[in-house]
Amino acid sequence: LAQNGGGVYAGGSGALTLGGSRVNGNTASENGGGLYLTGNATASLTGTDVYANRAVNGGGAYMASGGSLSYTGGELSRNTASGSGGGLCLATGGAAHITAPVSVYANTAGSAGAGIYNGGTLGLAGPVTILDGVYLLSADNLIQLEASVAGGVIQLESSPYLSPDRANAPILIARGTAGYPVLSAGDAQAFVKPSPGFGSWYVEPSNDGSVIRLNVLPLYSITYENLMCADNPNPVVYDAAALPIVLQAPSPVPGFNFVGWYDAPVGGNRVTVIPEGTEGDITLYARWQVAPACKPVPPCHACWCACPRCPGCGPCHRNGWL
């Protein structure tokens, strides 16, 4: 059982080339179940499948500092890491350049980066498919787009860096390179935001096209006036993802009936729903009506309001009780 590189170990200035091959069924007690590169070692894989390998980190492959992988065409699948990087683990100083058609799927990790753990440099080109997730360690580990990835699927994985905190928005996830400096909306559409927690977030290119980022929908306030100490069950903030909002009545106020929510303190329009497409802060006014006063009636009635429960109100009127 190898400590590092269960299938292949390359160090120093070693150079590995594999074409139309399989790296499968290998195990390492530490890093790189299928493949381990360190020092200035390089590996070029073309049309090669890396699958069913196991390690603590980098179940399929592990790039230590200085190690560099070029991977074009093939599948990185069904690899397992008890730590990080089920399919591929890029340590600090490690690099991988993946060019379509490559599919990364069905890999698992006990800690982070089921598909790819990126603590180094990850370059992508073409419509690659990464279904397991890419874990970005920090802002120093943005995905580098070396060509358009439009039409691909790149699932992002939550991390302390990539977390749904509005205070950090926008969050950069990818950037252009010298050979492909301006990124497009099609590139942005290839990225799939993490779930859950990112319902109000969306992926977009920056205005100058230099980066792809996760941004969050604007958050607007809803102010409710004239509540008369009633409890209000409606939200006090909203964004576009929360619409439409069906407004609920506040809790009862003794002696008053709730008429509805209005967009003005006097007159105005009744509001029952905040519809899709609404933007900006909103102020709504609760409108109340004085409840009819109860009148004493014979002992069989608590008050005039109870008359509907009687056989009829005729006797009440004939006897002057009402």
C-alpha positions as CSV (number, residue, x, y, z in Angstrom):
1,L,0.0,0.0,0.0
2,A,1.6,3.3,-1.2
3,Q,1.6,6.3,1.1
4,N,1.2,8.7,-1.8
5,G,0.3,7.8,-5.4
6,G,-1.4,4.4,-5.2
7,G,-1.4,4.1,-9.0
8,V,1.2,6.6,-10.2
9,Y,3.8,8.7,-8.3
10,A,5.8,11.3,-10.1
11,G,8.3,13.7,-8.6
12,G,11.2,16.0,-9.4
13,S,11.2,16.7,-13.2
14,G,9.3,13.6,-14.1
15,A,6.9,13.8,-17.0
16,L,4.0,11.3,-17.5
17,T,1.9,10.9,-20.6
18,L,-1.2,8.7,-20.8
19,G,-3.5,8.3,-23.7
20,G,-6.6,6.2,-23.9
21,S,-5.8,4.6,-20.6
22,R,-7.4,3.8,-17.3
23,V,-6.2,4.6,-13.8
24,N,-8.5,2.6,-11.5
25,G,-8.8,0.5,-8.3
26,N,-5.8,2.0,-6.6
27,T,-5.4,3.1,-2.9
28,A,-3.0,5.4,-1.1
29,S,-2.8,5.6,2.7
30,E,-2.4,9.4,2.4
31,N,-2.6,11.4,-0.8
32,G,-3.4,10.6,-4.5
33,G,-5.1,7.2,-4.7
34,G,-4.8,7.1,-8.5
35,L,-2.1,9.7,-9.3
36,Y,0.3,11.9,-7.2
37,L,2.5,14.7,-8.6
38,T,5.0,16.8,-6.7
39,G,8.1,18.9,-7.3
40,N,8.1,19.9,-10.9
41,A,6.5,16.8,-12.2
42,T,3.9,17.0,-15.0
43,A,1.3,14.7,-16.3
44,S,-0.7,14.8,-19.6
45,L,-3.8,12.7,-19.7
46,T,-5.8,12.4,-23.0
47,G,-8.9,10.2,-23.3
48,T,-8.1,8.6,-20.0
49,D,-10.5,7.6,-17.3
50,V,-9.5,7.9,-13.6
51,Y,-12.0,6.0,-11.4
52,A,-12.6,3.9,-8.3
53,N,-9.5,5.1,-6.5
54,R,-9.1,5.8,-2.8
55,A,-7.0,8.1,-0.5
56,V,-7.3,10.4,2.4
57,N,-6.9,13.4,0.1
58,G,-7.2,13.3,-3.7
59,G,-9.0,10.1,-4.2
60,G,-8.5,10.2,-7.9
61,A,-5.5,12.5,-8.1
62,Y,-3.4,14.8,-5.9
63,M,-1.3,17.7,-7.1
64,A,1.2,18.7,-4.4
65,S,3.3,21.9,-4.7
66,G,4.8,22.1,-8.2
67,G,2.8,19.2,-9.6
68,S,0.8,20.1,-12.7
69,L,-1.8,18.0,-14.5
70,S,-3.1,18.6,-18.1
71,Y,-6.3,16.6,-18.6
72,T,-8.1,16.5,-21.9
73,G,-11.0,14.1,-22.5
74,G,-12.0,11.4,-20.1
75,E,-13.9,10.7,-16.9
76,L,-12.9,11.4,-13.3
77,S,-15.5,9.4,-11.4
78,R,-16.3,7.2,-8.5
79,N,-13.2,8.1,-6.5
80,T,-13.3,8.5,-2.8
81,A,-11.4,10.7,-0.3
82,S,-12.0,10.5,3.4
83,G,-10.6,14.0,3.6
84,S,-10.6,16.5,0.8
85,G,-10.9,16.2,-3.0
86,G,-12.8,13.1,-3.9
87,G,-11.9,13.4,-7.6
88,L,-9.0,15.8,-7.5
89,C,-7.2,17.7,-4.8
90,L,-5.0,20.7,-5.6
91,A,-2.8,21.6,-2.7
92,T,-1.1,25.0,-2.4
93,G,1.2,25.3,-5.5
94,G,-0.5,22.4,-7.3
95,A,-2.2,23.0,-10.7
96,A,-4.6,21.3,-13.1
97,H,-5.7,22.4,-16.5
98,I,-8.9,20.6,-17.6
99,T,-10.1,20.7,-21.2
100,A,-13.5,19.4,-22.5
101,P,-14.7,16.8,-23.0
102,V,-14.1,15.9,-19.4
103,S,-16.8,14.7,-16.9
104,V,-16.3,14.7,-13.2
105,Y,-19.1,12.9,-11.3
106,A,-20.0,10.4,-8.6
107,N,-16.9,11.2,-6.5
108,T,-17.2,11.7,-2.7
109,A,-15.2,13.4,0.0
110,G,-15.6,13.3,3.8
111,S,-14.5,16.9,4.3
112,A,-14.6,19.2,1.3
113,G,-14.5,19.2,-2.5
114,A,-16.4,16.1,-3.5
115,G,-15.4,16.7,-7.1
116,I,-12.4,19.1,-7.0
117,Y,-10.8,20.7,-4.0
118,N,-9.0,23.8,-5.3
119,G,-6.3,25.1,-2.9
120,G,-4.0,25.8,-5.9
121,T,-4.6,26.7,-9.5
122,L,-7.5,25.2,-11.5
123,G,-7.9,26.1,-15.2
124,L,-10.9,25.1,-17.3
125,A,-11.5,25.2,-21.0
126,G,-14.5,24.2,-23.0
127,P,-17.9,22.8,-21.9
128,V,-16.6,20.6,-19.0
129,T,-19.0,18.8,-16.7
130,I,-18.3,18.9,-13.0
131,L,-21.3,17.6,-11.2
132,D,-19.8,16.8,-7.8
133,G,-18.8,20.4,-7.0
134,V,-15.7,22.6,-7.0
135,Y,-14.5,23.8,-3.6
136,L,-12.7,27.2,-3.6
137,L,-10.4,27.6,-0.6
138,S,-10.1,31.4,-0.9
139,A,-10.0,34.4,-3.3
140,D,-6.5,33.3,-4.3
141,N,-8.0,30.1,-5.8
142,L,-10.5,31.4,-8.3
143,I,-11.2,29.2,-11.3
144,Q,-9.2,30.4,-14.4
145,L,-11.1,30.2,-17.6
146,E,-8.7,29.4,-20.4
147,A,-11.4,29.3,-23.0
148,S,-15.2,29.6,-23.0
149,V,-17.0,27.1,-20.8
150,A,-20.4,28.0,-22.2
151,G,-22.6,24.9,-22.4
152,G,-20.8,23.2,-19.6
153,V,-22.0,22.5,-16.1
154,I,-19.8,23.5,-13.1
155,Q,-21.4,22.9,-9.8
156,L,-20.0,25.1,-7.0
157,E,-19.6,23.8,-3.4
158,S,-20.1,25.9,-0.3
159,S,-17.0,26.9,1.7
160,P,-16.0,29.5,4.2
161,Y,-15.0,31.6,1.3
162,L,-18.1,30.8,-0.8
163,S,-20.9,31.3,1.8
164,P,-24.2,33.2,1.5
165,D,-23.3,36.2,3.5
166,R,-24.7,39.4,2.1
167,A,-21.8,41.4,3.6
168,N,-19.4,39.6,1.3
169,A,-21.4,40.1,-1.9
170,P,-20.4,39.9,-4.7
171,I,-18.2,36.8,-4.4
172,L,-15.7,36.2,-7.2
173,I,-15.6,32.6,-8.5
174,A,-13.7,32.7,-11.8
175,R,-11.5,35.0,-13.8
176,G,-10.3,35.4,-17.3
177,T,-6.8,34.6,-18.5
178,A,-4.4,36.2,-21.1
179,G,-5.7,33.9,-23.8
180,Y,-9.4,34.4,-22.8
181,P,-9.7,37.8,-21.0
182,V,-13.3,38.7,-21.5
183,L,-15.9,36.4,-20.1
184,S,-19.5,36.1,-21.3
185,A,-23.0,35.5,-20.0
186,G,-22.7,32.0,-21.5
187,D,-19.7,31.4,-19.2
188,A,-21.7,32.6,-16.2
189,Q,-24.6,30.3,-17.1
190,A,-22.3,27.2,-16.9
191,F,-21.8,27.8,-13.2
192,V,-24.4,26.3,-10.7
193,K,-24.6,28.0,-7.4
194,P,-24.4,26.0,-4.2
195,S,-27.5,24.8,-2.4
196,P,-29.0,25.4,0.1
197,G,-28.6,29.0,1.3
198,F,-28.1,30.7,-2.0
199,G,-31.8,31.1,-3.1
200,S,-31.5,34.8,-3.5
201,W,-28.1,34.7,-5.3
202,Y,-27.3,34.5,-9.0
203,V,-24.2,34.1,-11.2
204,E,-23.2,36.9,-13.5
205,P,-20.1,38.3,-15.4
206,S,-18.8,41.6,-14.1
207,N,-19.5,44.7,-16.2
208,D,-16.1,44.5,-17.8
209,G,-16.2,40.7,-18.3
210,S,-13.0,40.1,-16.3
211,V,-14.5,37.9,-13.7
212,I,-17.5,35.7,-13.0
213,R,-19.2,36.4,-9.6
214,L,-22.0,35.3,-7.3
215,N,-24.1,38.3,-6.5
216,V,-27.2,38.6,-4.3
217,L,-30.6,40.2,-5.1
218,P,-31.2,43.6,-3.5
219,L,-33.0,43.4,-0.2
220,Y,-35.9,45.9,0.4
221,S,-37.8,46.8,3.5
222,I,-41.5,46.6,4.2
223,T,-42.8,49.0,6.8
224,Y,-46.2,48.5,8.4
225,E,-48.0,51.5,9.9
226,N,-51.1,51.8,12.2
227,L,-50.8,48.3,13.7
228,M,-52.4,49.4,17.0
229,C,-50.2,47.1,18.9
230,A,-51.3,44.1,16.8
231,D,-48.8,41.3,16.0
232,N,-47.8,41.4,12.3
233,P,-47.1,37.9,10.7
234,N,-45.8,39.4,7.4
235,P,-42.2,39.8,6.4
236,V,-40.4,43.1,7.0
237,V,-37.9,42.6,4.2
238,Y,-38.1,41.0,0.7
239,D,-36.1,40.3,-2.4
240,A,-37.2,39.3,-5.9
241,A,-36.9,35.6,-5.0
242,A,-39.5,35.9,-2.3
243,L,-42.2,37.3,-4.5
244,P,-45.1,37.1,-4.7
245,I,-46.0,37.7,-1.1
246,V,-49.6,37.1,0.0
247,L,-50.3,39.5,2.8
248,Q,-51.8,38.2,6.0
249,A,-54.1,40.0,8.5
250,P,-52.5,41.1,11.8
251,S,-53.7,39.7,15.1
252,P,-57.1,40.9,16.4
253,V,-57.4,44.2,18.2
254,P,-60.3,44.4,20.8
255,G,-63.1,46.6,19.6
256,F,-61.9,46.8,16.0
257,N,-62.2,44.9,12.8
258,F,-59.3,44.7,10.3
259,V,-60.3,46.1,6.9
260,G,-57.1,45.5,5.0
261,W,-53.7,46.8,4.0
262,Y,-53.5,50.0,2.0
263,D,-50.8,51.9,0.2
264,A,-51.7,55.2,1.8
265,P,-52.9,56.3,5.2
266,V,-56.1,57.8,3.8
267,G,-57.7,56.6,0.6
268,G,-55.3,54.8,-1.6
269,N,-55.5,51.2,-2.9
270,R,-56.1,48.0,-1.0
271,V,-53.0,45.7,-1.2
272,T,-53.5,42.0,-0.8
273,V,-50.4,40.7,-2.7
274,I,-46.9,42.1,-3.3
275,P,-46.5,40.9,-6.9
276,E,-43.6,39.6,-8.8
277,G,-41.5,42.4,-10.4
278,T,-41.9,44.7,-7.4
279,E,-38.8,46.7,-6.4
280,G,-38.0,49.2,-3.7
281,D,-39.0,49.8,-0.1
282,I,-42.7,49.6,0.7
283,T,-44.9,51.2,3.3
284,L,-48.3,49.6,4.0
285,Y,-51.0,51.0,6.3
286,A,-53.3,48.8,8.4
287,R,-56.9,50.1,8.2
288,W,-59.4,49.3,11.0
289,Q,-63.1,49.8,11.5
290,V,-64.7,50.1,14.9
291,A,-66.6,46.9,15.7
292,P,-70.4,47.2,16.3
293,A,-71.2,47.7,20.0
294,C,-73.0,44.8,21.7
295,K,-76.4,45.4,23.4
296,P,-77.9,43.6,26.4
297,V,-80.6,41.0,25.4
298,P,-82.5,38.3,27.4
299,P,-80.5,35.8,29.4
300,C,-80.5,33.3,26.5
301,H,-78.3,35.7,24.6
302,A,-74.9,37.0,25.5
303,C,-75.3,40.0,23.3
304,W,-76.9,41.2,20.1
305,C,-74.0,39.7,18.1
306,A,-75.2,36.2,19.1
307,C,-78.6,36.6,17.4
308,P,-77.6,34.7,14.3
309,R,-77.3,31.6,16.5
310,C,-81.0,32.0,17.5
311,P,-84.1,30.7,15.6
312,G,-84.6,34.3,14.5
313,C,-84.5,37.9,15.7
314,G,-88.2,38.5,15.4
315,P,-89.0,38.1,19.1
316,C,-86.2,40.5,20.0
317,H,-87.6,43.3,17.9
318,R,-91.3,42.7,19.0
319,N,-90.3,42.9,22.6
320,G,-88.0,45.9,22.2
321,W,-84.9,44.0,23.2
322,L,-83.1,45.4,20.2
